[in-house]
Amino acid sequence: MRRLLIMWMLALTAAAVIPLLLAGAWESRAEAAFGTGEVSAAPPVARDAEDSGEPDGAVSSEPPPGAVELNAAGGSSVRAPVGAEGADSAVQKADEPSRGEETFAETEIGASAGQSGPEAAAQRVPDLETVVRVLDGDSTRLMPLADYLEGVVAAEMPPSFPEAALEAQAVAARSLVYYRMAHPKHSGADVCTDPGCCMAFGETTDESRAAVAETDGSILVYGGEAAMAAFFSSSDGRTRSAEEVWGAAVPYLSGVTSGENMTQNGHGVGMSQYGAREMALGGADWREILEWYYPGAEVT
């Protein structure tokens, strides 16, 4: 009887201890296995349908909602030409834009204009950080690009023109400065104040200062360098291509319809100042104006 009681107690003890020993051995093996790759990690917990779907700590390749690229620009649309009477009566003859832009020739642009030059010209740099060498008469002046552009915009376009047109003029002028830096025309100077050679230069106005500040550093770029953003006063409803006028094709100077219908005043290549005015009055911003008159060029 005593022997049976002892055997029964031993059986109960074994039944209680053996599972514990087995469990401890499995835990030890599992801990070791996670360090050797023998046991896979547990599958991720399923997320709710409202969750983002991205695992914790993951970096998404998509931009966050509302992100805007720095070089994004609105599209442009074709505008029907306005009558010559409306264009002529809207601006007095005393407000005629300068014609100092009629200075480009085939020998200056070449067949590969916009295809070569320092890539640094395509970078956006604040105007106050750029010094331009300006040939003024017999002397060369050093001045911040901002100061030079304010004088150019004031002399090239009437202050009565819409803000968007003045801003487009500022970017076109800035682009020409950078283009001229890459393709020198003067010895010891980047540009000059002679309207028959480079661009007109005059006393700044509140409007010209605002246009330059609003577009600070922005230029037109094509093929990795600043574009030769030629401009002129007015057209008869269309601009001309560089190939048509100068005999050398330039991709972004291909000729487009223009929103004014006036006497052709200037070489007709690039941006029409009166056309820019009409687009601005129709609600276009300066980026849209530039995209229309320089197709294929990008705004930095």
C-alpha positions as CSV (number, residue, x, y, z in Angstrom):
1,M,0.0,0.0,0.0
2,R,2.8,2.4,0.9
3,R,4.6,1.5,-2.4
4,L,1.5,2.3,-4.4
5,L,1.1,5.7,-2.6
6,I,4.7,6.6,-3.4
7,M,4.4,5.7,-7.1
8,W,1.1,7.7,-7.3
9,M,2.9,10.8,-5.8
10,L,5.9,10.5,-8.2
11,A,3.5,10.3,-11.1
12,L,1.7,13.5,-10.1
13,T,5.1,15.3,-9.7
14,A,6.3,14.2,-13.1
15,A,3.0,15.4,-14.7
16,A,3.5,18.9,-13.3
17,V,7.3,19.3,-13.8
18,I,7.9,17.8,-17.3
19,P,5.7,20.4,-19.2
20,L,7.5,23.2,-17.5
21,L,10.9,21.9,-18.5
22,L,9.8,21.4,-22.1
23,A,8.4,25.0,-22.3
24,G,11.7,26.4,-20.9
25,A,13.7,24.5,-23.5
26,W,11.5,25.8,-26.4
27,E,11.8,29.4,-25.2
28,S,15.6,29.1,-25.0
29,R,15.7,27.6,-28.5
30,A,13.4,30.3,-29.9
31,E,15.5,33.1,-28.4
32,A,18.7,31.6,-30.0
33,A,17.0,31.1,-33.3
34,F,16.0,34.8,-33.8
35,G,19.7,35.6,-33.9
36,T,20.5,33.0,-36.6
37,G,17.6,33.5,-38.9
38,E,16.2,30.0,-38.3
39,V,12.9,31.4,-37.1
40,S,11.0,34.1,-39.0
41,A,9.8,37.1,-37.3
42,A,6.1,37.4,-36.6
43,P,4.0,38.8,-39.5
44,P,3.1,42.5,-39.3
45,V,-0.2,43.4,-37.7
46,A,-2.9,44.3,-40.2
47,R,-3.8,48.0,-40.4
48,D,-7.2,49.5,-40.4
49,A,-8.6,50.6,-43.8
50,E,-8.3,54.3,-42.7
51,D,-4.6,54.0,-42.1
52,S,-2.0,55.4,-44.5
53,G,-0.8,52.0,-45.7
54,E,2.8,52.9,-45.0
55,P,4.7,50.8,-42.4
56,D,5.9,52.7,-39.3
57,G,9.2,54.5,-40.0
58,A,8.9,54.1,-43.8
59,V,9.7,57.0,-46.1
60,S,7.2,57.5,-48.9
61,S,8.5,58.4,-52.4
62,E,5.4,60.4,-53.1
63,P,5.3,64.1,-52.1
64,P,3.0,64.9,-49.2
65,P,-0.5,66.3,-50.0
66,G,-0.3,69.9,-51.0
67,A,3.4,69.8,-52.0
68,V,4.3,72.1,-54.9
69,E,7.4,71.8,-57.0
70,L,9.5,74.9,-57.2
71,N,9.5,74.9,-61.0
72,A,5.7,74.3,-61.3
73,A,4.0,76.8,-63.6
74,G,0.4,77.3,-64.9
75,G,-0.6,76.5,-68.4
76,S,-1.3,79.0,-71.1
77,S,-4.1,79.2,-73.5
78,V,-4.6,80.7,-77.0
79,R,-6.1,84.2,-76.9
80,A,-8.0,85.7,-79.7
81,P,-6.4,88.9,-81.1
82,V,-7.9,92.2,-80.1
83,G,-8.7,95.0,-82.5
84,A,-6.0,97.5,-83.4
85,E,-8.2,100.3,-82.1
86,G,-8.4,98.9,-78.6
87,A,-4.6,98.4,-78.4
88,D,-3.8,101.8,-79.7
89,S,-6.2,103.7,-77.5
90,A,-5.4,101.9,-74.3
91,V,-1.8,103.2,-74.1
92,Q,-0.7,106.7,-75.0
93,K,2.1,107.1,-77.5
94,A,4.2,108.6,-74.8
95,D,4.2,105.2,-73.1
96,E,5.7,103.4,-76.0
97,P,8.1,100.6,-74.9
98,S,11.7,100.9,-75.7
99,R,13.0,99.5,-79.0
100,G,16.5,98.9,-77.6
101,E,15.9,95.1,-77.9
102,E,16.5,95.1,-81.7
103,T,20.1,94.1,-81.3
104,F,20.4,90.4,-82.0
105,A,21.8,89.0,-85.2
106,E,22.6,85.7,-86.7
107,T,26.2,86.0,-85.7
108,E,25.3,86.4,-82.1
109,I,22.8,83.5,-81.7
110,G,24.3,80.9,-84.0
111,A,22.5,77.7,-84.8
112,S,23.0,76.2,-81.3
113,A,21.8,79.1,-79.1
114,G,20.4,77.8,-75.8
115,Q,22.3,74.5,-76.2
116,S,25.7,75.4,-74.6
117,G,27.2,77.5,-71.9
118,P,27.8,77.1,-68.1
119,E,25.1,75.2,-66.3
120,A,25.5,77.5,-63.3
121,A,23.5,80.1,-65.3
122,A,20.5,77.8,-64.9
123,Q,20.6,78.1,-61.1
124,R,18.3,80.5,-59.3
125,V,20.4,83.1,-57.5
126,P,19.0,86.2,-55.6
127,D,19.5,89.4,-57.6
128,L,21.4,91.0,-54.7
129,E,23.9,88.2,-54.7
130,T,24.9,88.8,-58.4
131,V,27.1,91.7,-59.4
132,V,26.8,92.8,-63.0
133,R,29.4,94.9,-65.0
134,V,27.5,97.6,-66.8
135,L,29.2,99.6,-69.5
136,D,27.8,103.2,-69.2
137,G,29.3,105.5,-71.8
138,D,33.1,105.3,-71.4
139,S,33.1,103.8,-67.9
140,T,32.2,100.4,-66.5
141,R,30.1,100.3,-63.3
142,L,29.6,97.5,-60.9
143,M,26.2,97.2,-59.5
144,P,23.9,94.5,-58.0
145,L,21.8,92.8,-60.6
146,A,18.6,94.0,-58.8
147,D,19.6,97.7,-59.4
148,Y,20.4,97.2,-63.0
149,L,17.1,95.3,-63.7
150,E,15.0,97.9,-62.0
151,G,16.5,100.5,-64.4
152,V,16.0,98.3,-67.4
153,V,12.3,97.5,-66.6
154,A,11.6,101.1,-66.0
155,A,13.1,102.1,-69.4
156,E,11.8,99.2,-71.4
157,M,8.2,99.0,-70.4
158,P,5.7,101.7,-69.3
159,P,4.8,101.6,-65.6
160,S,1.1,101.8,-66.6
161,F,1.3,98.2,-68.0
162,P,-0.2,95.5,-65.8
163,E,2.0,94.0,-63.0
164,A,2.2,90.6,-64.7
165,A,3.5,92.1,-67.9
166,L,6.2,94.1,-66.0
167,E,7.2,90.9,-64.1
168,A,7.5,89.0,-67.4
169,Q,9.7,91.9,-68.7
170,A,11.9,91.6,-65.6
171,V,12.4,87.9,-66.1
172,A,13.1,88.3,-69.8
173,A,15.7,91.0,-69.0
174,R,17.3,89.0,-66.3
175,S,17.6,86.0,-68.6
176,L,19.3,88.2,-71.2
177,V,21.8,89.3,-68.7
178,Y,22.8,85.8,-67.8
179,Y,22.8,84.8,-71.4
180,R,25.2,87.7,-72.1
181,M,27.4,86.6,-69.3
182,A,27.7,83.2,-71.0
183,H,28.1,84.8,-74.4
184,P,30.2,88.0,-73.9
185,K,29.6,90.9,-76.3
186,H,31.7,93.5,-74.5
187,S,35.3,93.4,-73.4
188,G,35.3,93.9,-69.6
189,A,31.5,94.3,-69.2
190,D,28.5,92.1,-69.2
191,V,26.0,94.5,-70.6
192,C,25.7,98.2,-71.5
193,T,23.1,101.0,-71.2
194,D,23.0,101.7,-74.9
195,P,19.4,100.7,-76.1
196,G,20.8,100.2,-79.6
197,C,23.2,97.5,-78.3
198,C,21.8,95.8,-75.2
199,M,18.8,97.1,-73.3
200,A,17.6,100.6,-72.3
201,F,18.4,101.8,-68.8
202,G,16.7,104.6,-66.8
203,E,15.5,105.9,-63.5
204,T,13.8,103.2,-61.4
205,T,10.1,103.4,-60.5
206,D,8.0,101.8,-57.8
207,E,6.5,99.5,-60.5
208,S,9.9,98.4,-61.8
209,R,11.2,97.7,-58.3
210,A,8.1,95.7,-57.5
211,A,8.4,93.6,-60.7
212,V,12.1,92.8,-60.0
213,A,11.4,91.9,-56.4
214,E,8.5,89.7,-57.2
215,T,10.5,87.6,-59.7
216,D,13.8,87.7,-57.8
217,G,16.3,85.4,-59.3
218,S,13.9,83.8,-61.8
219,I,15.2,83.2,-65.3
220,L,14.2,81.3,-68.5
221,V,16.3,78.2,-69.0
222,Y,16.7,76.0,-72.0
223,G,19.3,73.2,-72.5
224,G,21.0,73.9,-69.2
225,E,21.6,77.6,-69.6
226,A,19.9,80.9,-69.5
227,A,17.7,81.5,-72.6
228,M,18.2,84.4,-75.0
229,A,14.8,85.9,-74.1
230,A,14.5,88.4,-77.0
231,F,11.6,90.8,-76.9
232,F,10.1,93.6,-78.9
233,S,7.3,96.2,-78.8
234,S,4.3,95.0,-80.8
235,S,3.3,92.6,-83.5
236,D,0.6,92.2,-86.2
237,G,-0.9,89.2,-84.4
238,R,2.0,86.8,-84.5
239,T,5.6,86.7,-83.4
240,R,8.4,85.6,-85.8
241,S,10.8,82.7,-85.4
242,A,14.5,83.4,-85.0
243,E,15.1,81.4,-88.2
244,E,12.7,83.6,-90.1
245,V,14.3,86.8,-89.0
246,W,17.9,86.0,-88.3
247,G,18.4,82.8,-90.3
248,A,19.3,80.6,-87.3
249,A,16.7,78.4,-85.6
250,V,16.3,78.7,-81.8
251,P,13.9,76.1,-80.3
252,Y,12.2,78.5,-77.9
253,L,12.0,81.3,-80.4
254,S,9.7,79.5,-82.8
255,G,7.0,82.1,-83.3
256,V,3.5,82.1,-81.8
257,T,0.2,83.9,-82.2
258,S,0.0,87.2,-80.2
259,G,-2.9,88.8,-78.5
260,E,-2.5,92.3,-80.1
261,N,-3.1,93.3,-83.7
262,M,-0.9,96.3,-84.3
263,T,1.8,97.5,-86.7
264,Q,4.9,95.3,-86.4
265,N,7.2,97.4,-84.2
266,G,10.5,95.6,-83.7
267,H,12.2,92.5,-85.0
268,G,9.2,90.4,-83.9
269,V,11.1,87.6,-82.2
270,G,10.3,86.4,-78.6
271,M,8.0,88.3,-76.3
272,S,5.8,91.1,-77.7
273,Q,5.4,93.7,-75.0
274,Y,2.0,94.7,-76.1
275,G,1.0,91.0,-76.4
276,A,2.2,90.5,-72.8
277,R,0.1,93.4,-71.8
278,E,-3.0,91.9,-73.4
279,M,-2.4,88.5,-71.8
280,A,-2.0,90.2,-68.4
281,L,-5.2,92.1,-68.8
282,G,-6.8,88.8,-69.6
283,G,-5.7,87.3,-66.3
284,A,-2.5,85.5,-67.2
285,D,0.4,85.7,-64.7
286,W,4.0,86.3,-65.7
287,R,4.9,82.6,-65.9
288,E,2.1,82.0,-68.3
289,I,3.1,84.9,-70.4
290,L,6.7,83.7,-70.6
291,E,5.6,80.1,-71.3
292,W,3.6,81.3,-74.2
293,Y,6.2,83.5,-75.9
294,Y,9.2,81.2,-75.2
295,P,7.7,77.7,-75.8
296,G,9.9,74.9,-74.4
297,A,11.9,77.2,-72.1
298,E,11.4,76.7,-68.4
299,V,11.3,79.2,-65.6
300,T,13.6,78.6,-62.6
